[in-house]
């Protein structure tokens, strides 16, 4: 089971970095890969994990002091991503989506 998450932060420099670190902290407990700048594929173990991540990111977005938008997919089982990425990224994505 996995989710995909992406976010945009309207801030610069140190503030952007601090907010981005707080967003990433919400997924640190889970295996993830970042194939694009702020697009993450995250392995989860149930809907409760998705809700925990969503709640953590919502708290960051509300308290950031800058505009933070994020999008989180429903929990998914299987599926196959398509695109143009470095070859080793595909193995890492498949580990998280299998």
Secondary structure, 3 states (H helix, E strand, C coil): CEEEEEEEEECCHHHHHHHHHHHHHCCCCCCEEEEECCEEEEECCCHHHHHHHHHHHHHHHHHCCCEEEEEECCCECCCCCCCCCCHHHHHHHHHHHC
